[in-house]
């Protein structure tokens, strides 16, 4: 993969053989965010689990204290009073069966998170093949299948993110923007790591946090010393 001049300059700032203390890593990641736009800072956490086994899945959601810096569009599947509640809470789109053909046939995906009341999961299930691969399927563990649509929407708009393992047992999540500064990014990172550590499956053996790295959208990865994370 070819990298541009700015990436190469940023990469010179990072010692790839070093695992940085958390605060040093965040001070450094700001310096590597040199693009003309406000780059997203992401965390990449490799866990000592096997996601092929149901009892070793790590999945959940957490509200970052300073949000992600991104405006999140919320789609809610609900009817009647719950649909009214969703609209009042600031959902961007609210609907029921009427949304099925729009998503399935017209390829409409102008939303970032899907929330559904439990009674609507039969309807939403029909969209599993298109929502699933995009990571948009509502899930009780993530708090997106709920009767309390107001709380779900408020949490998402406030900066709630979902974390889950990919096939290589790594969690990739945004934790803010470069413009947040070290303090806010550290708060968000520590909140995320606390949630992931608490979510450790009892079936997980050996070292749980295998590696942790952060990076700006266009920047190199910066490894963090996992022994200092608790």
C-alpha positions as MATLAB code, in Angstrom:
seq = 'XXXXXXXXXXXXXXXXXXXXXXXXXXXXXXXXXXXXXXXXXXXXXXXXXXXXXXXXXXXXXXXXXXXXXXXXXXXXXXXXXXXXXXXXXXXXXXXXXXXXXXXXXXXXXXXXXXXXXXXXXXXXXXXXXXXXXXXXXXXXXXXXXXXXXXXXXXXXXXXXXXXXXXXXXXXXXXXXXXXXXXXXXXXXXXXXXXXXXXXXXXXXXXXXXXXXXXXXXXXXXXXXXXXXXX';
ca = [
       0.000    0.000    0.000;
       1.403    3.363   -1.044;
       1.351    6.199    1.464;
       1.418    9.917    0.755;
       3.986   12.463    1.856;
       2.001   13.574    4.937;
       1.626    9.987    6.164;
       5.356    9.369    5.755;
       6.144   12.554    7.691;
       3.734   11.526   10.465;
       5.163    7.994   10.540;
       8.615    9.414   11.291;
       7.235   10.690   14.623;
       6.226    7.181   15.730;
       8.619    4.508   17.010;
       6.959    1.307   15.779;
       8.961   -0.814   18.241;
       7.796    1.163   21.251;
       4.663    0.715   23.349;
       3.783    4.177   24.598;
       2.228    5.188   27.895;
      -1.388    6.133   27.248;
      -1.025    9.900   27.695;
       2.120    9.997   25.544;
       0.301    8.065   22.827;
      -2.551   10.573   22.735;
      -0.190   13.540   22.688;
       1.517   11.881   19.729;
      -1.642   10.968   17.806;
      -2.621   14.642   17.694;
       0.703   15.454   16.036;
       0.121   12.758   13.384;
      -3.311   14.174   12.447;
      -2.143   16.557    9.728;
      -4.980   16.289    7.175;
      -6.989   19.366    6.173;
     -10.099   17.932    7.847;
     -10.730   17.114   11.520;
      -9.520   13.521   11.612;
     -11.283   10.826   13.623;
      -9.165    9.112   16.264;
      -9.772    5.364   16.391;
      -8.854    2.665   18.891;
      -7.912   -0.831   17.746;
      -8.036   -3.459   20.501;
      -6.938   -7.058   19.888;
      -8.311   -9.461   22.497;
      -7.174  -12.899   23.612;
     -10.481  -14.558   22.781;
     -11.847  -16.667   19.924;
     -14.883  -14.954   18.408;
     -15.916  -18.214   16.710;
     -17.156  -19.434   20.103;
     -20.401  -17.963   21.422;
     -19.091  -17.925   25.014;
     -16.117  -15.776   23.987;
     -17.981  -13.016   22.180;
     -17.283   -9.472   23.330;
     -20.006   -7.037   22.364;
     -21.660   -4.100   24.033;
     -22.122   -0.359   24.008;
     -20.839    2.565   26.027;
     -21.602    6.274   26.162;
     -18.389    8.248   25.633;
     -18.315   11.255   28.011;
     -17.384   13.673   25.222;
     -19.171   11.947   22.340;
     -17.523   11.053   19.027;
     -17.716   14.456   17.357;
     -19.934   12.937   14.693;
     -23.601   13.712   14.080;
     -25.352   10.341   14.254;
     -28.522    9.683   12.259;
     -30.946    7.389   14.088;
     -33.641    5.253   12.460;
     -36.320    3.839   14.788;
     -38.704    0.987   14.002;
     -41.747    1.570   16.200;
     -45.524    2.001   16.075;
     -48.161    4.057   17.859;
     -47.129    5.748   21.082;
     -43.535    4.482   20.790;
     -43.251    6.011   17.318;
     -44.469    9.317   18.737;
     -41.914    9.038   21.577;
     -39.125    8.387   19.075;
     -40.065   11.447   17.029;
     -40.225   13.598   20.169;
     -36.802   12.322   21.299;
     -35.195   13.487   18.060;
     -35.030   10.338   15.916;
     -34.096   11.242   12.355;
     -36.415    8.628   10.839;
     -39.308    6.660   12.336;
     -41.331    3.968   10.609;
     -42.449    0.351   10.423;
     -43.234   -2.020    7.527;
     -43.270    0.966    5.170;
     -39.477    1.196    5.450;
     -38.820   -2.397    4.329;
     -39.049   -1.839    0.528;
     -37.189    1.458    0.806;
     -34.202   -0.235    2.438;
     -34.433   -3.611    0.685;
     -35.247   -2.532   -2.861;
     -34.087    1.070   -3.112;
     -30.848    0.682   -1.153;
     -31.675    3.515    1.255;
     -29.098    3.720    4.036;
     -29.086    7.345    5.155;
     -28.817    6.360    8.822;
     -26.016    5.288   11.170;
     -27.847    3.417   13.950;
     -31.078    1.396   13.980;
     -33.245    1.157   17.103;
     -36.312   -1.086   17.347;
     -38.960   -1.897   19.918;
     -39.078   -5.669   20.661;
     -42.463   -6.060   18.940;
     -40.930   -4.753   15.706;
     -38.084   -7.281   15.534;
     -40.154   -9.619   13.354;
     -40.328   -6.830   10.782;
     -36.686   -5.820   11.198;
     -35.624   -9.471   10.928;
     -36.702   -9.421    7.291;
     -33.886   -6.924    6.711;
     -31.243   -9.122    8.350;
     -29.447   -9.867    5.084;
     -28.915   -6.190    4.304;
     -28.570   -4.696    7.805;
     -26.416   -7.506    9.258;
     -23.349   -7.149    7.003;
     -23.345   -3.379    7.608;
     -23.415   -3.851   11.392;
     -26.790   -2.083   11.587;
     -28.955   -4.872   13.009;
     -30.518   -3.837   16.356;
     -29.265   -5.885   19.299;
     -30.419   -6.074   22.956;
     -26.784   -6.152   24.197;
     -26.140   -2.831   22.492;
     -29.353   -1.357   23.909;
     -30.859   -0.903   20.449;
     -33.737   -3.324   21.002;
     -35.743   -1.631   23.733;
     -39.103   -0.220   24.746;
     -37.333    2.850   26.160;
     -36.741    4.473   22.774;
     -36.270    7.905   24.356;
     -33.268    6.754   26.414;
     -31.816    4.832   23.468;
     -31.991    7.885   21.199;
     -30.650   10.258   23.867;
     -27.696    7.935   24.582;
     -26.845    7.527   20.895;
     -27.041   11.260   20.233;
     -24.881   11.905   23.341;
     -22.069    9.722   22.017;
     -22.980    6.085   22.581;
     -20.863    3.721   20.516;
     -21.193    0.005   19.947;
     -18.136   -2.223   20.150;
     -17.849   -5.747   18.804;
     -15.167   -8.161   17.667;
     -14.380   -8.616   14.004;
     -13.321  -11.993   12.582;
      -9.713  -11.391   13.645;
     -10.739  -10.753   17.282;
     -10.087   -7.019   17.021;
     -12.423   -4.213   18.100;
     -12.237   -1.043   15.975;
     -14.053    2.011   17.344;
     -13.970    5.811   16.958;
     -13.205    7.651   20.204;
     -13.390   11.270   19.063;
     -11.844   13.872   16.796;
      -8.287   15.206   16.718;
      -9.655   18.624   17.724;
     -10.876   17.216   21.069;
      -7.398   17.466   22.566;
      -5.594   14.924   24.735;
      -7.772   15.350   27.838;
     -11.121   14.576   26.213;
      -9.703   11.784   24.064;
      -8.165   10.181   27.164;
     -11.506   10.360   29.010;
     -13.259    8.675   26.100;
     -10.540    6.029   25.732;
     -10.517    5.169   29.446;
     -14.327    4.866   29.467;
     -14.195    2.510   26.479;
     -11.409    0.369   27.927;
     -13.200    0.033   31.277;
     -16.285   -1.266   29.455;
     -14.277   -3.765   27.378;
     -12.378   -5.032   30.432;
     -15.671   -5.495   32.322;
     -17.053   -7.397   29.315;
     -14.289  -10.043   29.525;
     -15.928  -13.444   28.974;
     -15.398  -16.011   31.746;
     -14.340  -18.492   29.033;
     -11.416  -16.248   27.980;
      -8.071  -17.736   28.996;
      -4.611  -16.170   29.172;
      -3.835  -12.548   28.337;
      -7.058  -10.655   27.551;
      -5.636   -7.417   26.148;
      -3.244   -8.660   23.455;
      -2.544   -5.286   21.857;
      -3.998   -1.778   21.859;
      -3.254    0.898   19.293;
      -4.703    4.267   18.312;
      -4.537    6.128   15.026;
      -5.862    9.188   13.253;
      -7.858    8.632   10.044;
      -4.874    9.310    7.792;
      -2.114    8.565   10.302;
       0.018    5.610   11.428;
      -0.857    3.293   14.303;
       0.567    4.069   17.747;
       0.914    1.137   20.147;
      -0.079    1.563   23.797;
       1.487   -0.329   26.700;
      -1.322   -2.691   27.755;
       0.181   -3.295   31.215;
      -0.674    0.297   32.124;
      -4.374   -0.127   31.183;
      -6.698   -1.221   33.955;
];
